[in-house]
Amino acid sequence: MLKIEHLSRAYGELLAVNDVCFKIQSGEIVGLLGHNGAGKTTIMKMLSGYLEPSNGTIEIDDIDLAKDRAAVQQRLGYLPEVLPVYPEMNVADYLDYAANLKGLAGDKKNQEIRRAIQATDISSKLLSPIATLSRGYKQRVGVAQAILGRPKLLILDEPTNGLDPTQTQQMRNLIRELAKEATVILSTHIMQEVDAICDRVLIMRAGALAIDARLEELRQSNSLIVSSDLTPKRAEEIFKAIEGVEQVESLGQQQVHNRYRLELNENRDTAQHANIIAKILIEEGYALYELYPEQRDLESVFREVNEKEEVAHAA
């Protein structure tokens, strides 16, 4: 549905986006992550047609953005981090204006406005001037304008910013519903949002795409957690003797047993190694309280990606 090939954008000598390639299928919810200055906002602006790439191509539904900008933009919905609204307009007039800009008219326009109002739960604020709305309601108005016309690609920059917990959950549910008909790109600094609703994550680093993976893949690690009555010294002897175990780290004592993290070589089968470890401990007469693959969270993956970059610069 969305195809990005060798996308780059330079500002003078600064290369803000450097040779980025990825594809996103219809119905996917993809998180776009990166530190400030990593290139996220530049990519979103290029996807929306606001900025032209220095190099590369953007295609939506096999339509090249550079060749038919209007046709692509008709398929887009975009919520920027700072919504460009007219504070003196009331919500109803603003949505009518936004619908006109998208080329909606007549019954279709009215139906789309009603759908957007209902989906974002802003009916109680229709006659309120936008200037009087809370940050949360302004955010919902922004989402309402973005989904007018049932876009095929929905780009949301910090959609839950300023929302309370109830509103945040409503927004998550709304995004899941929207993904039934559209591709959703979600840019946020809140890792929990990506964990909660995204299928896949793109992590930008210094203008380049550092990671493109599904979340379940990222959560896997090459480490096993073992709880046993082994002493640290004996654990080091036994575990280091097992082929494929790179490192043994003591995680301290809990009640009557000790916990260890075993880091395996890359591409090792954690399930197979767990079976080997269990057999060895039982044969040696040691107790085994826990044995499971360690799960990484998105925050730790994000930190690892950026720490690698810092090490490279230091070198």
C-alpha positions in Angstrom: 0.0 0.0 0.0 2.8 2.4 1.0 6.2 2.0 -0.7 9.2 4.1 0.2 12.4 3.6 -1.8 15.8 5.3 -1.2 14.2 8.3 0.4 16.6 11.2 1.3 16.2 14.8 2.3 19.0 17.3 2.7 18.9 20.8 4.2 22.1 22.2 2.8 24.9 20.1 4.1 22.7 18.4 6.7 21.3 15.1 5.6 18.1 14.8 7.7 16.9 11.6 6.0 19.4 9.2 4.5 18.4 6.5 2.0 15.4 5.1 3.8 13.4 2.2 2.4 10.4 0.4 3.7 6.9 -1.0 2.7 3.7 -0.9 4.8 0.7 -3.0 3.9 -2.9 -2.0 4.3 -4.3 -2.6 7.8 -0.9 -2.3 9.6 -0.3 0.0 12.5 3.3 1.0 12.4 5.1 3.0 15.1 7.8 5.5 14.0 10.3 6.1 16.7 13.5 8.1 17.1 15.1 10.9 19.2 14.5 14.5 18.3 16.4 15.2 15.0 16.4 11.5 14.0 14.3 12.3 10.9 10.8 11.3 11.9 9.1 14.6 11.3 10.9 15.1 7.9 9.7 11.7 6.8 6.1 12.5 7.8 6.2 15.8 6.0 7.5 14.1 2.8 4.8 11.5 3.0 2.2 14.2 3.3 3.6 16.1 0.2 4.5 19.1 2.3 8.2 18.6 1.6 9.8 17.2 -1.6 12.5 14.5 -1.2 16.0 15.3 -2.4 16.1 11.7 -3.7 13.9 8.6 -3.7 10.2 7.8 -4.4 7.0 7.6 -2.4 4.1 5.5 -3.7 0.6 5.1 -2.2 -1.6 2.5 -3.9 1.0 2.4 -6.7 0.6 6.2 -7.3 3.9 8.1 -7.3 3.6 11.2 -5.1 6.0 13.2 -7.3 3.8 12.5 -10.4 0.3 12.9 -9.0 0.5 14.8 -5.7 -3.3 15.6 -5.6 -4.3 11.9 -6.1 -2.0 10.8 -3.3 -3.1 13.6 -0.9 -6.7 12.6 -1.4 -5.8 9.2 0.2 -4.0 10.8 3.2 -5.1 11.9 6.6 -2.5 13.8 8.7 -2.4 14.9 12.3 0.7 17.0 12.9 2.0 17.4 16.4 1.0 21.0 16.4 -2.4 21.2 14.8 -2.8 24.2 12.5 -6.3 25.3 13.5 -8.2 28.6 13.4 -8.8 29.3 17.1 -11.7 31.7 16.4 -13.7 29.1 14.5 -16.0 26.7 16.3 -15.5 23.0 15.9 -18.4 22.4 13.5 -17.3 25.2 11.1 -13.7 24.0 11.2 -14.7 20.4 10.3 -16.9 21.8 7.5 -13.9 23.8 6.3 -11.5 20.8 6.5 -14.1 18.6 4.6 -14.2 21.3 1.8 -10.4 21.3 1.5 -10.5 17.5 1.0 -13.0 17.9 -1.8 -16.0 16.5 0.0 -19.4 17.9 -0.9 -23.2 17.3 -0.4 -24.5 14.3 1.5 -21.1 12.6 1.5 -19.5 15.6 3.2 -22.3 15.6 5.9 -22.0 11.9 6.4 -18.2 12.1 6.8 -18.4 15.0 9.3 -21.0 13.1 11.4 -18.8 9.9 11.3 -15.7 11.8 12.4 -17.6 13.6 15.2 -19.0 10.3 16.5 -15.7 8.4 16.2 -13.8 11.1 18.2 -16.7 11.8 20.7 -16.7 15.6 20.3 -20.4 16.3 19.7 -20.6 18.2 23.0 -18.1 20.8 21.7 -19.4 21.4 18.2 -20.4 25.0 18.9 -17.4 25.8 21.1 -14.6 28.0 19.7 -11.5 26.0 19.3 -9.6 28.5 21.4 -11.6 27.5 24.4 -11.0 23.8 24.1 -8.6 21.8 26.4 -5.5 20.2 24.8 -7.3 16.8 24.8 -10.3 18.1 22.9 -8.1 20.0 20.4 -6.3 16.7 19.8 -9.6 14.9 19.1 -10.6 17.7 16.7 -7.3 17.1 15.0 -8.0 13.4 14.6 -11.5 14.2 13.4 -10.2 16.3 10.5 -7.6 13.7 9.7 -10.1 10.9 9.2 -12.5 12.9 7.0 -12.9 11.1 3.7 -11.8 7.7 5.0 -8.1 8.1 4.1 -6.1 5.0 3.0 -3.0 6.3 4.9 -3.3 7.9 8.2 -0.3 9.7 9.7 -0.6 10.5 13.4 2.1 12.6 15.2 1.7 12.3 19.0 -2.1 11.5 18.8 -2.4 10.9 22.6 -0.5 14.0 23.7 -2.5 15.8 26.3 -5.2 13.1 26.8 -6.2 11.7 30.1 -6.1 7.9 30.7 -9.7 7.4 29.6 -9.3 9.5 26.5 -6.0 7.7 25.7 -7.8 4.3 25.8 -10.6 5.7 23.6 -7.9 7.0 21.1 -6.2 3.6 21.0 -9.6 1.9 20.3 -10.2 4.4 17.6 -6.9 3.8 15.9 -7.5 0.1 15.9 -10.9 0.7 14.2 -9.3 3.0 11.7 -6.7 0.4 10.8 -9.5 -1.9 9.6 -9.8 0.4 6.6 -6.4 2.2 6.5 -2.7 2.0 7.0 -1.7 3.9 10.2 1.7 5.4 10.9 2.0 6.5 14.5 4.9 8.7 15.6 5.2 9.1 19.4 7.7 9.5 22.2 5.6 7.3 24.4 6.8 3.7 24.2 3.7 2.3 25.9 1.6 3.7 23.0 3.6 1.7 20.4 3.5 -1.4 22.7 -0.2 -1.1 23.1 -1.4 -0.7 19.5 1.3 -1.2 17.0 2.1 -4.3 15.0 5.5 -3.2 13.8 8.1 -0.5 14.6 10.5 1.6 12.5 13.3 3.1 14.6 15.1 6.1 13.1 18.7 7.0 14.1 20.6 10.0 12.7 18.5 10.1 9.6 18.8 6.4 8.8 16.4 3.5 9.4 18.1 1.5 12.1 15.3 -1.1 12.8 12.3 -2.3 10.8 10.7 -5.3 12.7 7.5 -6.6 14.1 7.2 -6.1 17.9 7.0 -9.8 18.7 10.4 -10.3 17.0 12.0 -7.4 18.9 10.8 -8.7 22.2 12.7 -11.9 21.7 16.3 -12.1 23.1 19.2 -14.6 23.1 19.1 -14.8 26.8 17.6 -17.3 29.3 16.7 -16.6 32.9 17.5 -19.5 35.3 16.6 -19.8 39.0 18.3 -22.5 41.0 20.1 -23.4 44.2 23.4 -23.3 42.4 26.1 -21.1 43.9 27.4 -18.4 41.6 30.8 -20.2 41.4 29.2 -23.5 40.5 26.7 -21.8 38.1 29.7 -20.3 36.2 31.3 -23.7 35.9 28.3 -25.6 34.7 26.7 -23.0 32.4 30.0 -21.9 30.8 30.7 -25.5 29.9 27.5 -25.7 27.7 28.2 -25.0 24.1 26.6 -21.8 22.9 26.5 -20.0 26.3 28.5 -16.8 25.9 28.0 -15.2 29.2 26.7 -16.0 32.7 25.4 -13.0 34.8 24.3 -13.4 38.4 21.0 -11.5 39.1 21.2 -11.9 42.9 19.4 -14.1 45.4 15.7 -14.4 45.9 14.6 -16.3 49.0 16.4 -19.7 48.9 17.5 -19.6 45.2 19.8 -17.6 42.9 18.9 -16.1 39.6 21.1 -16.0 36.5 21.0 -14.6 33.0 22.6 -16.8 30.4 23.4 -15.0 27.1 23.6 -17.3 24.1 25.4 -17.0 20.8 23.4 -15.4 18.0 21.0 -17.7 16.2 21.0 -20.2 19.0 17.7 -21.9 19.8 16.6 -20.8 23.3 14.1 -23.7 23.6 16.7 -26.3 22.8 19.2 -24.8 25.3 16.5 -24.6 28.0 16.0 -28.3 27.6 19.8 -29.0 27.8 20.1 -26.8 30.9 17.2 -28.4 32.7 18.6 -31.9 32.0 22.0 -31.0 33.3 20.7 -29.4 36.5 18.5 -32.4 37.3 21.3 -34.9 36.6 23.6 -32.9 38.8 21.0 -32.9 41.6 20.3 -29.2 41.7 16.9 -27.6 42.1 15.3 -25.8 39.2 12.8 -23.1 40.1 12.5 -21.1 36.9 13.8 -21.4 33.3 12.4 -19.1 30.6 13.5 -16.9 27.6 14.1 -13.3 28.6 11.6 -10.9 27.1 12.9 -7.4 26.1 10.7 -4.4 26.2 10.6 -1.7 23.4 12.3 0.8 25.6 15.3 -1.4 26.1 15.5 -2.1 22.4 15.3 1.7 21.6 18.1 2.3 24.2 20.3 -0.4 22.7 20.0 1.1 19.2 21.0 4.6 20.3 23.8 3.4 22.6 25.3 1.6 19.6 25.3 4.9 17.7 27.0 6.7 20.6 29.7 4.1 20.8 30.3 4.4 17.1 30.7 8.2 17.3 33.0 7.8 20.3 35.2 5.5 18.3 
